[in-house]
Amino acid sequence: MTLKFLLPSHLLKGVATALSLRRRTIVTALVALAILLSGVLWVTARVTEASSLEQLLSRGNQDLRLYIANIRRELDRYEYLPKLLVADYRVKALLSKPWNVQDRVDLNRYLAFVAESSGASDIYLMDAKGVTLAASNWNQSDSFIGDNYSFRPYFQQAIAGHLGHYFALGMSSGQRGYYFAYPVRDNGRILGAIAVKVSLASLEKERGGAHYEFVVTDPDGVIFLSTRPEWRYQTLSPLTADVRHRIEASRRYLQYPLNPLPIVRSVPFSQDARLLALEGKGSRQTYLLRGLNMPQANWRVYILLNVAPVAADVFHAEVLAAFVVGVLILGSLILLQRRARLDERVRYEHAAMEAAEASESRIRAIIDSTRAGLVTLDGKGTIESFNPTAEILFGRPANTVTGHSLAGLLSPASFERFTIMLHDAGRHTPPPLEELTGQRQDGQTFPLETSVNRMPSTEGMHYIVTLHDITERKEHEAALQQAYDQLEHRVAERTSDLVDTNRRLTREIEEHRRTEAELRQTRNELIQAAKLAAIGQLSAGINHELNQPLTAIRFYAGNAKAFLEKARLQDVHDNLIHIDGLTERMGRIITQLKLFARKSSGTPVPVSMTAVVDGALTLLAPRLQRDGVVVDRHLPDGDQLCMGDMVRLEQVLVNLLSNALQAMEDQESPHLEIDIRRTGNRIRTAVRDRGPGIADDDLAQIFDPFFTTKEAGEGLGLGLSISMRIIEELGGTMHANNHEEGGAVFIIELPAASTPGDSE
């Protein structure tokens, strides 16, 4: 049997290695191509930029020379005119007789005619001092007649005997113009000079649109002609102080500030050209600057070539270069890909053959050494191979079962189930495990855990059957089941014990609850008995308080009867008022006794401690008056509300006050102090007497039940114990100590009741 159909994992390992190497090669090649493309594009951009700028400069030189020729032609049209005019007899006649009005009128008209015919802007005659005698604009408001131009360089050149020429702004008109001046001679003597002003505005109309601009500068670098109007009267470089002073003295450009152009960058391009970057309105424009001298007028003419087309040329060249390089790279990649595929196919086939051979040997070793029984079947279910573990399981050599059906190795029922497993093989992933019964050669049966896998191959369908002897596992499962059953039995026994214990505990809890309820009832009855005992102790004083009003009422009633018989109605009325007051006093005493004697609800509510103290003092008022006790009450402004029960708190206060009075029975001037204050969220009430105090040994047990320092028959020792229990049930505390100035102090602290101000 061949095992090549079991080799895909080893084959895939070689393929994965080849693909990983291929990916690294592709990444390296892409990085190299990116570097190559960047280098080619950079070189192309630099070469194209330099070539385009050279071509642009070459075209600019031609345009610059043509523009200079146009300027020369324009100047040559008027350079002869002043030489021609000085020969006219009317010029010399007016210079000889400047006061002759007719000569002045004739010359003015003649100069106006010549200016109109030649196209000159203005023509005028100046005497030897520079004063204008006649002018072509004699009849205009800004006529030159009478103006002195001796400060102008063109006049100074002409009066010196030379042909004068100069560019400046007109003093009267403020218009730009180029001036020609020539001396007027008479027998070798210079009488004056005649000047011709030419407008050069037409030269500024020659421009190349967005491609180039022209500027013309004087010897000082001031731009006076420009195809860009905003550049006029600016300079290519800052003027020195001396040059600026000289220009201002000649009034050549009037009041213009002559600031430099906004040049932000200037880089040499060649020996006679520079790259300039000018800051415009919201943008920056770069020009290629080229200049030539114009000796005839002592000017320098510049052309500024816009380099924007150069950037377009560079972009087109880069696109073309990228396209060419991309085509070359794509062709190279196609060739390399085809070569790589051929090499990869050869390596793949070679690796597959080696992997198949190695895998077959390795799988055979694994099958022979595995602890599971492995049986391979052909498509009909016939045994093809039987590994050593399977031989041990069934106790049969491989050569005795190879070529036979698996039916002889399984029980009949198990073989029927195995037939179904073969039919369903490959439908579930992972394949299901089934428990079958195997038969050894000696007829002994044993449990098997079985799974079936399909193995398609070029030779047809095959199956591999995995077999595990689970005899030991079954024995463990039986032992575990037995242990589980025993545990269940023990749990049932323990559960029965717990149920019995729980029932006893429930009965004990119910018994405890009944005992606690009885104890609570007994305590309440004891509290009520203590209150009644206190009322009994107060009965003598209360009896006295009630007998006095009753005696007075009887007296006032008898008098009223006698007054009524005598018709003394006013006296009857007064006696009835006294009777009403006495009955109201008796009602207050009886009401306080009823409140004190009733049973409490036991629910804490906001209670005024001041009202509690007043109620207790009212109950004890007869005794206080009888014993002459002075009561000092230190009460705060307003009510101090605490959480408590009015009836039970009065009982506590009555008990404390009664004990205090009893402690001061032997004193001539008994004194009692009651202090109420708020400390944080607690209401503190202190009761102090001026008696002998409490012995130190008794302080620790003074609140214990049935502890008393009174004589036998005077008390049971439950008053303070009951009082402390009441305070604790209300959430407070009570303790006693001796005052440093003498006497005992009992202090009660209860939770303060919440108020709207506390919650804010």
C-alpha positions in Angstrom: 0.0 0.0 0.0 1.2 3.5 -0.8 1.0 6.3 1.8 1.6 9.4 -0.4 -1.9 10.6 0.3 -0.8 11.4 3.9 1.9 13.9 2.9 0.2 17.4 2.4 1.5 18.9 5.7 5.2 18.4 4.8 4.6 19.6 1.3 2.9 22.7 2.5 5.9 23.5 4.8 8.2 23.6 1.8 5.7 25.7 -0.2 5.4 28.2 2.8 9.2 28.6 2.9 9.3 29.3 -0.8 6.5 31.8 -0.5 8.2 33.6 2.4 11.4 33.9 0.4 9.5 35.1 -2.5 7.7 37.8 -0.5 11.1 39.1 0.9 12.5 39.2 -2.6 9.5 41.2 -3.9 9.7 43.7 -1.0 13.4 44.2 -1.6 12.8 44.6 -5.3 10.0 47.2 -4.7 12.2 49.2 -2.4 15.0 49.2 -4.9 12.6 50.2 -7.7 11.2 53.0 -5.6 14.7 54.4 -4.9 15.5 54.1 -8.7 12.3 55.9 -9.7 12.9 58.7 -7.2 16.5 59.2 -8.5 15.4 59.2 -12.1 12.6 61.7 -11.4 15.0 64.0 -9.5 17.6 64.0 -12.2 14.9 64.5 -14.9 13.5 67.4 -12.9 16.8 69.1 -12.5 17.9 68.6 -16.1 14.6 69.7 -17.5 14.5 72.8 -15.2 18.0 73.9 -16.3 17.2 73.3 -20.0 13.9 75.1 -19.8 15.4 78.1 -18.0 18.2 78.3 -20.6 15.6 78.3 -23.4 13.5 80.8 -21.6 16.5 83.1 -21.1 17.4 82.7 -24.8 13.9 83.8 -25.8 14.1 86.6 -23.2 17.4 88.0 -24.6 15.7 88.4 -28.0 12.7 90.1 -26.6 14.9 92.4 -24.5 17.0 93.5 -27.4 13.9 94.1 -29.5 12.4 96.2 -26.6 15.7 98.3 -26.3 15.6 98.8 -30.1 12.0 100.1 -29.8 13.1 102.6 -27.0 16.0 103.8 -29.2 13.7 104.3 -32.2 11.3 106.2 -30.0 14.1 108.5 -28.7 15.7 108.9 -32.1 12.4 110.4 -33.4 12.9 113.5 -31.2 16.7 113.8 -30.6 17.2 115.9 -33.7 14.3 118.2 -32.9 15.9 120.7 -30.5 18.9 121.1 -32.8 16.5 122.0 -35.6 14.5 124.4 -33.6 17.5 126.5 -32.4 18.1 127.5 -36.0 14.7 129.3 -36.3 15.1 133.1 -36.3 12.1 133.5 -33.9 14.1 131.7 -31.1 17.0 134.0 -31.2 14.8 137.0 -31.7 12.9 136.3 -28.4 16.1 135.6 -26.5 17.5 138.9 -27.8 14.3 140.9 -26.9 12.5 138.9 -24.2 10.1 141.8 -23.6 8.8 141.8 -27.2 5.2 140.5 -26.8 4.7 139.8 -30.5 7.8 137.7 -30.8 6.7 135.7 -27.8 3.2 135.1 -29.3 4.7 134.1 -32.6 7.1 131.7 -31.0 4.5 130.1 -28.7 2.3 129.3 -31.7 5.2 128.0 -33.7 6.3 125.7 -30.8 2.7 124.4 -30.4 2.5 123.7 -34.1 5.8 121.7 -34.0 4.8 119.8 -30.9 1.5 118.7 -32.4 3.1 117.8 -35.7 6.0 115.8 -34.2 4.0 114.2 -31.4 6.2 115.7 -28.7 4.6 116.2 -25.3 6.0 119.8 -24.8 8.5 122.1 -26.3 9.8 125.2 -24.5 12.5 127.9 -24.6 14.6 128.9 -21.6 16.9 131.9 -21.2 20.4 131.6 -19.8 19.1 131.6 -16.2 16.6 128.8 -16.9 13.5 130.9 -17.0 10.9 129.7 -19.6 10.1 132.4 -22.1 7.9 130.5 -24.6 6.2 127.1 -24.5 4.0 124.9 -26.7 1.5 124.8 -23.8 1.3 128.6 -23.4 -2.5 128.6 -23.5 -2.9 125.9 -20.8 -3.4 126.2 -17.1 -0.2 124.3 -16.4 1.9 126.3 -18.8 5.7 126.3 -18.3 6.1 130.0 -19.1 7.7 131.8 -16.2 9.0 128.5 -14.5 12.7 128.2 -13.7 14.3 124.9 -14.6 17.9 125.8 -14.0 18.1 123.0 -11.5 17.3 120.3 -14.1 20.4 118.4 -15.3 19.3 118.6 -19.0 19.4 122.4 -18.8 22.7 122.4 -17.1 24.1 120.1 -19.8 22.7 122.3 -22.6 23.9 125.6 -21.1 27.3 124.0 -20.9 27.2 123.6 -24.7 26.1 119.9 -24.9 23.1 118.0 -26.0 21.2 117.5 -22.7 19.0 114.5 -22.0 17.2 113.5 -18.8 14.2 111.5 -17.5 12.1 113.1 -14.8 8.5 114.0 -13.7 7.2 117.3 -14.8 7.2 120.0 -12.1 3.9 121.4 -13.3 2.0 118.4 -14.8 3.6 115.7 -12.7 3.7 113.6 -15.9 6.7 111.4 -16.8 8.8 112.4 -19.7 12.2 112.2 -21.4 13.8 115.6 -22.0 16.2 116.7 -24.8 17.8 120.1 -24.6 20.1 122.0 -26.9 21.9 125.3 -26.5 21.0 128.5 -28.5 24.1 130.2 -29.7 24.7 133.6 -31.2 28.2 134.3 -32.5 29.6 131.7 -30.1 27.7 133.0 -27.1 25.0 130.8 -25.5 21.8 132.7 -25.1 19.7 129.9 -23.6 18.4 126.5 -24.4 15.4 124.9 -26.0 13.9 121.6 -24.5 11.7 118.9 -26.0 9.7 116.7 -23.6 8.8 113.2 -24.9 6.2 110.9 -23.3 7.4 107.2 -23.2 4.0 105.8 -22.0 3.6 104.0 -25.3 6.6 101.8 -24.4 4.8 100.4 -21.4 2.0 98.9 -23.6 4.5 96.4 -25.0 4.2 93.4 -22.8 4.0 89.6 -23.1 1.0 89.2 -20.9 1.7 86.6 -18.2 5.0 85.5 -19.8 7.3 88.4 -19.2 7.5 92.0 -18.0 9.9 95.0 -18.8 11.3 97.6 -16.5 13.7 100.5 -17.2 15.9 102.0 -14.5 17.9 105.2 -14.3 21.6 105.1 -13.3 20.6 105.0 -9.6 18.5 101.9 -10.1 15.1 103.6 -9.9 12.3 102.1 -12.0 10.7 104.8 -14.1 9.2 102.7 -16.9 7.4 99.4 -16.3 4.8 97.3 -18.0 3.6 96.6 -14.4 2.3 99.9 -13.1 2.7 99.0 -9.4 6.5 98.6 -9.9 7.0 102.2 -11.0 9.1 104.5 -8.7 10.5 101.5 -6.9 14.1 100.2 -6.8 15.8 96.9 -7.4 18.0 97.5 -4.3 17.8 99.9 -1.4 19.2 103.4 -2.1 22.0 104.9 -0.1 21.5 108.1 1.8 23.7 110.2 -0.5 21.9 109.0 -3.7 18.5 109.5 -2.1 19.5 113.1 -1.1 20.8 113.9 -4.6 17.5 112.6 -6.2 15.4 114.6 -3.8 17.5 117.8 -4.5 16.9 117.4 -8.3 13.1 116.8 -7.6 13.3 114.2 -10.3 10.6 111.9 -8.8 8.8 114.6 -6.8 7.5 113.1 -3.5 7.6 109.3 -4.3 9.3 107.3 -1.5 11.3 105.1 -3.9 11.1 101.9 -1.8 12.7 98.7 -3.0 10.7 96.0 -4.7 9.4 93.2 -2.3 12.1 90.7 -3.3 12.1 87.8 -0.8 14.7 85.7 -2.6 17.5 86.4 -5.2 19.6 83.5 -6.5 22.2 83.7 -9.3 21.3 81.6 -12.3 24.1 82.5 -14.7 26.7 85.3 -15.1 24.1 87.9 -16.3 20.8 86.5 -15.0 19.2 85.9 -11.6 16.1 84.2 -10.2 13.9 86.6 -8.2 11.0 85.8 -6.0 8.6 88.8 -5.6 5.9 89.0 -3.0 2.6 90.0 -4.6 -1.0 90.5 -3.3 -1.6 87.2 -1.5 0.9 85.2 -3.7 4.5 84.9 -4.5 5.8 85.0 -8.1 9.3 83.8 -9.4 11.0 85.5 -12.3 14.2 85.1 -14.3 15.8 88.5 -14.4 18.0 89.6 -17.3 19.3 93.2 -17.9 21.2 95.1 -20.6 22.7 98.6 -20.5 21.4 101.3 -22.9 24.4 103.8 -23.1 22.6 106.3 -25.3 20.3 107.3 -22.5 22.4 105.9 -19.6 19.6 103.5 -18.7 19.5 99.8 -17.9 16.6 97.8 -19.3 15.5 94.5 -17.7 13.2 91.7 -18.7 11.5 89.6 -16.0 10.5 86.2 -17.4 7.8 84.2 -15.6 9.2 80.8 -14.7 5.7 79.2 -14.3 6.0 77.5 -17.7 9.2 75.9 -16.5 7.4 74.1 -13.7 4.9 72.8 -16.2 7.8 71.5 -18.4 9.3 69.9 -15.4 6.1 68.2 -14.5 5.5 66.9 -18.0 9.1 65.6 -18.2 8.7 63.8 -14.8 5.4 62.2 -16.0 7.1 61.1 -19.2 10.1 59.8 -17.3 7.9 58.0 -14.8 5.9 56.4 -17.6 9.1 55.2 -19.4 10.6 53.9 -16.2 7.3 52.3 -15.3 7.2 50.5 -18.7 10.7 49.3 -18.3 10.1 48.2 -14.7 6.8 46.4 -15.7 8.6 44.6 -18.6 11.4 43.6 -16.2 8.9 42.4 -13.6 7.0 40.3 -16.2 10.3 38.6 -17.3 11.4 38.1 -13.7 8.0 36.7 -12.8 8.0 34.2 -15.6 11.5 33.1 -14.6 10.6 32.9 -10.9 7.5 30.8 -11.7 9.6 28.4 -13.7 12.2 28.1 -10.9 9.4 27.8 -8.3 7.7 25.0 -10.2 11.0 23.1 -10.4 11.7 23.6 -6.7 8.1 22.7 -5.8 8.2 19.4 -7.7 11.6 18.5 -6.3 10.5 19.3 -2.7 7.3 17.4 -3.2 9.1 14.3 -4.2 11.5 14.5 -1.3 8.7 15.3 1.2 6.7 12.4 -0.1 9.5 10.0 0.4 10.4 11.3 3.9 6.8 11.6 4.9 6.0 8.0 4.0 8.8 6.7 6.1 7.9 9.0 9.0 4.3 8.1 8.9 5.1 4.4 8.8 7.3 4.9 11.9 4.5 6.8 13.7 1.9 4.2 12.8 4.1 1.4 14.0 5.0 3.2 17.3 1.7 4.7 18.2 -0.2 3.5 21.3 -3.5 3.4 19.4 -4.4 0.6 17.1 -4.4 1.8 13.4 -6.1 -0.2 10.7 -6.3 0.9 7.1 -9.1 -0.2 4.8 -9.7 0.0 1.1 -13.0 1.3 -0.3 -14.6 -2.1 0.2 -13.7 -2.3 3.9 -10.9 -4.9 3.4 -7.9 -4.6 5.7 -4.8 -3.3 4.0 -2.5 -2.7 7.0 -2.5 -3.6 10.7 0.0 -1.8 13.0 1.8 -3.6 15.9 -0.6 -2.0 18.5 -3.6 -3.5 16.7 -1.8 -6.9 16.6 -1.5 -6.7 20.5 -5.1 -5.6 20.9 -6.6 -8.5 18.9 -3.9 -11.0 19.6 -3.5 -11.7 15.8 -0.5 -11.2 13.5 -1.0 -8.7 10.7 -0.5 -11.3 8.0 -3.5 -13.3 9.3 -6.0 -10.5 8.9 -4.6 -8.5 5.9 -7.0 -8.9 3.0 -9.9 -10.0 5.2 -12.9 -8.0 6.4 -13.0 -6.5 9.9 -16.1 -8.6 10.7 -14.0 -11.3 12.2 -12.5 -8.9 14.8 -15.8 -7.4 16.1 -18.9 -8.8 17.7 -21.9 -9.0 15.3 -23.7 -6.1 16.8 -20.6 -3.9 16.7 -19.8 -4.8 13.1 -23.3 -3.6 12.1 -22.6 -0.2 13.8 -19.1 -0.2 12.2 -20.7 -0.5 8.8 -22.8 2.6 9.5 -19.6 4.5 10.6 -17.9 3.6 7.3 -20.9 4.9 5.4 -21.0 8.2 7.5 -17.2 8.8 7.5 -16.3 12.3 6.4 -19.7 13.8 7.2 -18.6 15.1 10.7 -15.5 17.0 11.8 -14.0 15.7 14.0 -15.3 12.2 13.4 -17.5 10.8 16.2 -16.3 8.2 18.7 -18.2 5.0 19.1 -17.8 2.2 21.7 -17.6 -1.2 20.0 -16.8 -4.7 21.3 -13.7 -6.4 19.9 -13.0 -10.2 19.8 -9.6 -11.7 20.3 -8.4 -14.9 18.8 -9.1 -16.8 22.0 -12.8 -15.6 21.9 -12.3 -13.0 24.7 -14.2 -9.7 24.2 -13.1 -6.2 25.2 -14.4 -2.6 24.8 -13.0 -0.5 22.0 -13.3 3.3 21.4 -13.4 3.6 17.6 -13.2 6.4 15.0 -13.1 6.3 11.2 -11.5 8.9 8.9 -11.8 9.0 5.1 -8.5 9.4 3.1 -9.1 10.2 -0.5 -6.2 9.5 -2.9 -5.4 9.0 -6.5 -5.8 5.3 -6.0 -9.4 5.6 -4.7 -11.1 6.0 -1.4 -9.4 4.6 1.7 -10.2 4.6 5.4 -8.1 4.7 8.5 -9.6 3.2 11.7 -8.3 4.3 15.1 -8.8 1.8 17.9 -8.3 2.4 21.7 -8.7 -0.4 24.3 -10.8 1.3 27.1 -10.9 -1.7 29.4 -9.0 0.1 32.1 -11.1 3.2 31.7 -14.3 1.2 32.0 -13.0 -0.4 35.2 -12.2 3.1 36.6 -15.7 4.3 35.6 -17.2 1.4 37.5 -15.1 2.1 40.5 -16.1 5.8 40.3 -19.8 4.9 40.0 -19.5 2.7 43.1 -17.7 5.6 45.0 -20.4 8.0 43.8 -23.2 5.7 45.1 -21.5 5.4 48.5 -21.1 9.2 48.6 -24.8 9.6 47.8 -25.7 7.3 50.6 -23.5 9.2 53.1 -24.9 12.6 51.9 -28.4 11.3 52.5 -27.4 10.2 56.0 -25.8 13.5 56.8 -28.8 15.4 55.3 -31.1 13.5 57.6 -29.0 14.6 60.6 -28.9 18.2 59.4 -32.7 18.2 59.0 -33.1 17.0 62.6 -30.6 19.6 63.9 -32.3 22.3 61.9 -35.7 21.4 63.4 -34.2 21.5 67.0 -32.6 24.9 66.2 -35.9 26.2 64.9 -37.6 25.2 68.0 -34.9 26.8 70.1 -35.2 30.0 68.1 -39.0 30.1 68.6 -38.5 29.5 72.3 -35.9 32.3 72.4 -38.3 34.6 70.7 -41.1 33.8 73.2 -38.7 34.3 76.1 -37.6 37.6 74.6 -41.2 38.7 74.1 -42.0 37.8 77.7 -38.9 39.6 78.8 -39.9 42.7 76.8 -43.4 42.6 78.3 -42.0 42.1 81.8 -39.6 45.1 81.3 -42.5 47.3 80.0 -44.6 46.3 83.0 -41.6 47.0 85.2 -41.2 50.4 83.6 -44.9 51.1 84.1 -44.7 49.9 87.7 -41.7 52.2 88.2 -43.8 55.1 86.9 -46.7 54.2 89.2 -44.2 53.9 92.1 -42.9 57.4 91.2 -46.5 58.6 91.1 -47.0 57.0 94.5 -43.9 58.9 95.8 -45.3 62.1 94.4 -48.8 61.5 95.7 -48.3 63.3 99.0 -47.2 66.4 97.3 -49.8 66.1 94.5 -52.5 65.5 97.2 -51.4 68.8 98.9 -51.4 70.6 95.5 -55.0 69.4 94.9 -56.4 69.9 98.5 -55.3 73.6 98.5 -57.3 74.5 95.3 -60.3 72.4 96.5 -60.4 74.2 99.9 -60.1 77.6 98.1 -62.9 76.6 95.7 -65.2 75.6 98.6 -64.4 79.0 100.2 -65.0 81.0 97.1 -68.2 79.1 96.3 -69.7 79.8 99.8 -68.8 83.5 99.5 -70.3 83.6 96.0 -73.6 82.1 97.4 -73.8 84.7 100.1 -72.9 87.6 97.7 -75.6 86.3 95.3 -78.2 86.5 98.0 -77.2 90.1 98.7 -77.2 90.9 94.9 -73.5 91.7 95.0 -73.0 90.4 91.5 -69.5 91.9 90.9 -68.2 90.1 93.9 -69.8 86.9 92.7 -68.1 87.4 89.3 -64.7 87.9 91.0 -65.1 84.7 93.0 -66.0 82.7 89.9 -62.9 84.0 88.1 -60.8 82.7 91.1 -62.6 79.4 91.0 -61.9 79.1 87.2 -58.1 79.8 87.7 -57.9 77.1 90.5 -59.7 74.5 88.4 -57.3 75.2 85.4 -54.3 74.7 87.8 -55.8 71.4 89.0 -56.4 70.3 85.3 -52.8 70.9 84.4 -51.6 68.7 87.4 -54.0 65.9 86.5 -53.1 66.1 82.8 -49.4 65.8 83.5 -50.1 62.8 85.7 -52.1 61.1 83.0 -49.4 61.7 80.4 -46.8 60.4 82.8 -48.8 57.3 83.7 -49.8 56.2 80.1 -47.8 53.6 78.2 -45.4 54.6 75.5 -45.7 53.8 71.8 -41.9 52.9 71.7 -41.3 54.6 68.3 -38.7 57.5 68.4 -40.0 60.8 67.2 -38.6 64.4 67.3 -39.1 65.5 71.0 -38.2 68.8 72.6 -35.9 68.2 75.6 -37.0 71.6 77.1 -40.6 70.3 77.1 -39.4 67.0 78.7 -37.6 68.9 81.5 -40.6 71.2 82.0 -43.0 68.2 82.3 -40.7 66.5 84.9 -40.4 69.7 86.9 -44.1 70.1 86.9 -44.6 66.6 88.3 -42.0 67.3 91.0 -43.2 70.9 91.7 -44.9 70.2 95.1 -41.8 68.5 96.4 -39.5 71.1 95.1 -41.5 73.8 96.8 -41.8 71.8 100.0 -38.0 71.2 100.2 -37.1 74.8 99.1 -35.0 73.5 96.2 -33.4 76.1 93.9 -33.5 74.9 90.3 -31.0 76.5 87.8 -32.0 75.7 84.2 -29.4 76.4 81.4 -31.6 76.1 78.3 -30.6 77.1 74.8 -32.5 79.6 72.6 -35.3 77.7 70.8 -36.2 74.1 71.1 -33.5 71.4 70.9 -35.2 68.4 69.3 -33.9 64.9 69.7 -35.1 61.5 68.6 -37.0 59.9 71.5 -40.3 59.2 73.3 -41.9 62.0 75.4 -43.4 59.7 78.0 -40.3 57.5 78.6 -37.9 60.5 78.6 -40.1 62.2 81.3 -39.9 59.0 83.3 -36.1 59.1 83.1 -35.9 62.8 84.1 -38.3 62.2 87.0 -36.2 59.3 88.2 -33.0 61.4 88.0 -34.5 64.4 89.6 -36.1 62.3 92.4 -32.7 60.7 93.1 -31.1 64.1 93.2 -33.7 65.5 95.7 -33.2 62.4 97.8 -29.4 62.9 97.8 -29.9 66.5 99.1 -32.5 65.8 101.8 -30.1 66.7 104.6 -29.0 70.0 103.1 -30.3 73.3 104.3 -30.3 75.0 100.8 -30.5 72.3 98.2 -29.5 73.4 94.7 -30.3 71.6 91.4 -28.8 72.4 88.0 -30.2 71.3 84.6 -28.1 72.0 81.4 -29.3 71.3 77.8 -27.0 71.9 74.8 -26.2 70.6 71.4 -22.8 69.1 70.6 -22.5 68.1 66.9 -25.4 65.8 66.0 -26.2 64.9 69.7 -28.4 66.6 72.3 -26.7 66.6 75.7 -28.8 66.9 79.0 -27.0 67.1 82.3 -28.6 66.9 85.8 -26.4 67.9 88.7 -27.2 67.9 92.5 -25.2 69.4 95.4 -25.3 66.2 97.4 -22.4 64.1 98.7 -21.8 62.5 95.3 -21.3 58.8 94.4 -18.6 56.7 95.9 -15.9 55.7 93.5 -16.5 52.0 94.1 -20.2 52.4 93.2 -19.7 54.3 89.9 -18.9 51.1 88.0 -22.1 49.3 89.1 -24.6 52.1 89.7 -26.6 51.2 86.6 -26.7 47.5 87.4 -30.1 46.0 88.2 -31.0 45.8 91.9 -28.0 47.9 93.0 -29.0 50.6 95.4 -27.4 52.8 98.1 -30.7 53.5 99.8 -31.9 52.1 103.0 -33.8 48.8 103.0 -37.5 49.3 102.0 -36.8 52.6 100.1 -36.2 51.1 96.7 -35.4 48.0 94.6 -32.4 49.4 92.7 -34.1 49.3 89.3 -34.7 53.0 88.6 -31.3 53.8 87.0 -31.1 50.4 85.3 -34.5 51.0 83.6 -33.6 54.5 82.8 -30.3 53.5 81.0 -32.2 50.7 79.1 -34.7 53.3 77.9 -32.0 55.7 76.7 -30.1 52.9 74.9 -33.3 51.8 73.1 -33.7 55.4 71.9 -30.2 55.3 70.4 -28.5 57.3 73.2 -26.1 56.9 76.1 -26.2 57.8 79.8 -23.4 57.9 82.3 -22.7 59.3 85.7 -19.7 60.9 87.5 -18.9 63.3 90.3 -18.6 67.0 89.7 -15.2 68.6 90.7 -17.1 71.1 92.9 -19.2 68.4 94.6 -22.3 66.5 93.9 -23.2 63.9 91.2 -23.8 64.6 87.5 -25.9 62.4 85.3 -25.5 63.0 81.5 -27.9 61.9 78.8 -26.9 62.1 75.1 -29.5 61.4 72.4 -29.4 61.7 68.5 -30.5 65.2 67.3 -33.5 65.2 65.1 -33.0 66.2 61.5 -34.2 69.7 60.5 -34.5 71.4 57.1 -31.4 73.4 57.9 -29.4 70.2 58.6 -30.3 68.7 55.2 -29.2 71.7 53.2 
